[in-house]
């Protein structure tokens, strides 16, 4: 809770840098005080506020994207996904206010994270269908089980992301319970969702290993890296997960692990677009 209110921070448009700058009404505010004393951490406050400013910048950039997409002739799908992105980013802004008012309720944070992922996927879709000069899919024959591998991998990675966000929620609750101490004991306090997330990662890794074998010859040579990207990210993700647990959930590894999880879903979705809609998108460009 870097800021106890939204959209301002401690009632100010420019957040405070010292406790003396905090207005009097926040000294007894339920979201900024404990036992009648204000709780203030300038690093958390400015991290939160910079996050909001970046969110505003993203919102304006998506607005520009949606407007510019309207002037693209024959790119209806690009317009559609650009408008979806704009609607979602407005909803995300409102959801951000709910995160603050709920005092960082884990469920609301998880929903906030999932909406951010859907926004990213919508932007990738708009980008894919807006691009020009696409070539058709390679003439190499498809493996009879290639569709099954593609869809199962996407589903497994999405399930992993959802359960990973649930584990993050539980860890957040333990941070509060133990006041950020005794981190090596957290694993013992996590429930079945953590065990599922850890075990299910093996299946996810096996599936992303299969993808280059199935898909690398179905794509133009210059795009073959797309089939290897989920595998690369999965290996790094599992390594970071191992150190995250063994080192007691260090603060610097948590956002890195989360970013990798976010990125692997996006890379899988980009592979899906290139494999399933490549020919359709080139017809749209014609």
C-alpha positions in Angstrom: 0.0 0.0 0.0 2.2 2.8 -1.2 -0.8 5.1 -1.6 -3.9 4.8 0.5 -6.1 6.6 -2.0 -6.7 6.7 -5.8 -6.1 8.5 -8.2 -4.2 10.9 -5.8 -1.6 9.7 -3.4 -2.1 10.8 0.3 -4.5 13.4 -1.2 -1.7 14.9 -3.4 -1.1 14.9 -7.1 2.7 14.8 -6.4 3.3 12.2 -3.7 5.2 13.1 -0.5 8.8 12.3 -0.1 8.9 12.6 3.7 6.4 11.8 6.5 6.1 15.5 7.3 4.4 16.2 4.0 1.5 13.9 4.6 -1.8 15.7 5.2 -3.3 15.5 8.7 -6.4 13.5 7.6 -4.2 10.6 6.6 -2.6 10.2 10.0 -5.7 8.3 11.2 -6.7 6.9 7.8 -7.5 3.2 8.0 -5.4 2.4 5.0 -2.4 4.5 5.9 -2.1 4.2 9.7 -1.6 1.6 12.4 -2.4 2.2 16.1 -2.9 5.9 15.4 0.5 6.3 13.7 0.9 6.9 9.9 2.8 4.2 8.0 4.9 5.7 5.3 7.6 4.2 3.0 8.7 6.6 0.2 10.0 3.8 -1.9 6.7 2.0 -1.9 4.8 5.2 -2.4 6.8 6.3 -5.5 6.8 2.8 -6.9 3.0 2.7 -6.7 2.7 6.2 -8.2 5.1 5.5 -11.0 3.0 2.4 -11.8 0.0 4.6 -12.1 1.7 7.1 -14.3 2.9 4.3 -16.6 -0.7 3.0 -16.6 -1.9 6.5 -17.8 0.8 6.5 -20.5 -0.3 3.0 -21.7 -3.9 4.1 -21.7 -3.2 7.1 -23.9 -1.0 5.0 -26.2 -3.8 2.4 -26.6 -6.2 5.3 -27.3 -3.9 6.5 -30.1 -3.6 2.9 -31.4 -7.4 2.5 -31.5 -7.9 5.8 -33.4 -5.1 5.1 -35.9 -6.5 1.6 -36.5 -9.8 3.1 -37.7 -7.9 4.6 -40.7 -6.5 1.3 -41.8 -8.3 0.1 -44.9 -9.3 -3.6 -44.8 -7.9 -4.2 -41.3 -11.2 -4.9 -39.5 -9.7 -7.4 -37.0 -7.0 -4.9 -36.1 -9.6 -2.3 -35.4 -11.7 -4.8 -33.3 -8.8 -5.8 -31.1 -7.6 -2.2 -30.7 -11.0 -1.2 -29.5 -11.1 -4.2 -27.1 -7.8 -3.2 -25.7 -9.1 0.4 -25.1 -12.2 -0.9 -23.3 -10.1 -3.3 -21.2 -7.5 -0.6 -20.2 -10.3 1.7 -19.0 -11.7 -1.2 -17.0 -8.2 -1.9 -15.7 -7.9 1.7 -14.4 -11.1 1.3 -12.5 -9.9 -2.1 -11.2 -6.7 -0.4 -10.0 -8.8 1.8 -7.8 -10.5 -1.3 -6.3 -7.1 -2.8 -5.5 -6.3 0.2 -3.4 -9.7 0.5 -1.7 -9.7 -3.2 -0.9 -6.3 -2.8 0.9 -4.6 -5.1 -1.6 -7.0 -8.0 -1.3 -5.3 -10.9 -3.0 -8.2 -11.9 -5.2 -8.6 -8.4 -6.6 -4.8 -8.3 -7.3 -5.0 -11.6 -9.2 -8.0 -10.3 -11.3 -6.0 -7.1 -12.0 -3.1 -9.2 -13.2 -5.2 -11.4 -15.4 -6.9 -8.4 -17.0 -3.4 -7.0 -17.8 -2.6 -10.3 -19.5 -5.8 -10.1 -21.6 -4.9 -6.5 -22.6 -1.4 -7.7 -23.7 -3.0 -10.5 -25.8 -5.4 -8.0 -27.4 -2.6 -5.7 -28.3 -0.6 -8.6 -29.9 -3.7 -9.5 -31.9 -4.1 -5.9 -33.1 -0.4 -5.9 -34.1 -0.6 -9.2 -35.9 -3.6 -8.4 -38.0 -2.4 -4.8 -38.8 1.0 -5.9 -40.2 1.6 -6.0 -43.9 3.5 -8.2 -46.3 2.7 -11.5 -44.7 3.7 -14.7 -46.5 1.6 -17.9 -46.5 2.3 -20.8 -44.3 5.1 -23.2 -45.3 4.2 -26.0 -47.6 5.7 -28.6 -45.3 3.1 -31.2 -44.2 1.6 -30.8 -40.8 2.0 -33.5 -38.1 -1.3 -35.1 -37.4 -1.1 -34.2 -33.8 0.2 -30.6 -34.2 -3.1 -28.9 -33.4 -3.5 -31.0 -30.2 0.0 -30.0 -29.0 -0.6 -26.3 -29.8 -3.9 -26.1 -28.0 -2.9 -28.3 -25.0 0.3 -26.2 -24.5 -1.7 -23.0 -24.6 -4.2 -24.3 -22.1 -1.6 -25.7 -19.7 0.4 -22.5 -19.8 -2.7 -20.5 -19.0 -3.7 -22.8 -16.1 -0.1 -22.4 -14.8 -0.4 -18.6 -15.0 -3.7 -18.6 -13.1 -2.4 -21.0 -10.4 0.9 -19.0 -10.2 -1.2 -15.9 -9.5 -3.0 -17.8 -6.7 0.3 -18.9 -5.2 1.5 -15.2 -5.3 -1.7 -14.3 -3.4 -1.0 -16.8 -0.7 2.6 -15.6 -0.4 1.4 -12.0 -0.1 -0.8 -13.1 2.8 2.1 -14.8 4.5 4.2 -11.6 4.1 1.6 -9.8 6.1 1.2 -12.6 8.7 5.0 -12.8 9.3 5.8 -9.1 8.7 8.1 -10.2 5.8 10.1 -12.4 8.1 10.6 -16.2 8.3 10.5 -16.6 4.6 12.0 -20.0 4.5 8.9 -21.3 6.3 6.4 -20.1 3.7 6.6 -23.2 1.5 5.3 -25.3 4.4 2.3 -23.0 4.8 1.2 -23.0 1.1 -1.7 -25.3 0.2 -2.4 -27.7 -2.7 -2.4 -24.9 -5.3 1.4 -24.5 -4.8 1.9 -28.2 -5.1 -0.2 -28.3 -8.3 1.6 -25.3 -9.8 5.0 -26.9 -9.1 4.1 -30.3 -10.4 2.2 -29.0 -13.4 5.3 -27.1 -14.6 6.8 -30.5 -15.7 3.9 -31.1 -18.1 4.2 -27.5 -19.4 8.0 -28.0 -20.0 7.4 -31.3 -21.9 4.8 -29.6 -24.1 6.9 -26.6 -25.0 9.8 -29.0 -25.8 7.6 -30.7 -28.3 6.5 -27.5 -30.1 9.7 -26.8 -32.1 9.7 -30.4 -33.3 6.1 -30.1 -34.5 6.1 -26.5 -35.8 9.6 -25.3 -36.9 9.1 -26.6 -40.5 5.6 -25.2 -40.8 6.9 -21.6 -40.6 9.1 -19.5 -42.8 12.8 -19.8 -41.7 13.0 -16.2 -40.5 10.1 -16.9 -38.1 11.3 -20.3 -36.8 12.5 -18.6 -33.6 8.8 -18.1 -32.6 8.4 -21.8 -32.0 11.5 -21.9 -29.7 10.7 -18.8 -27.6 8.2 -20.5 -25.2 10.8 -23.2 -24.6 13.5 -20.7 -23.8 11.2 -18.8 -21.4 10.0 -22.0 -19.8 13.5 -23.1 -18.9 14.4 -19.7 -17.4 11.0 -19.6 -15.6 11.6 -23.0 -13.9 15.1 -22.0 -12.9 13.8 -18.8 -11.4 11.0 -20.8 -9.6 13.6 -23.1 -8.0 15.6 -20.2 -6.6 12.4 -18.4 -5.6 11.5 -21.3 -3.3 15.0 -22.2 -2.1 15.9 -18.6 -1.3 12.7 -17.8 0.6 10.9 -15.7 -2.0 13.4 -12.9 -2.3 11.9 -9.6 -3.4 14.0 -9.1 -6.5 13.0 -12.6 -7.9 9.2 -12.2 -7.5 8.6 -9.7 -10.2 11.1 -11.4 -12.5 9.3 -14.8 -12.1 6.0 -13.0 -12.7 7.2 -11.3 -15.8 8.5 -14.6 -17.2 5.1 -16.2 -16.6 3.4 -13.2 -18.3 5.9 -13.4 -21.2 5.6 -17.1 -21.9 1.8 -16.9 -22.3 2.2 -14.0 -24.7 4.9 -15.9 -26.7 2.6 -18.9 -26.9 -0.2 -16.7 -28.1 2.1 -15.2 -30.8 3.0 -18.7 -31.9 -0.7 -19.6 -32.1 -1.4 -16.5 -34.3 1.4 -17.3 -36.7 0.4 -20.9 -37.1 -3.4 -20.6 -37.2 -4.1 -17.2 -38.9 -1.0 -16.6 -41.1 -2.9 -17.3 -44.4 -6.0 -15.5 -43.2 -4.0 -12.4 -42.3 -2.2 -12.3 -45.7 -5.7 -12.4 -47.4 -6.7 -9.4 -45.2 -3.7 -7.5 -46.4 -4.3 -8.2 -50.0 
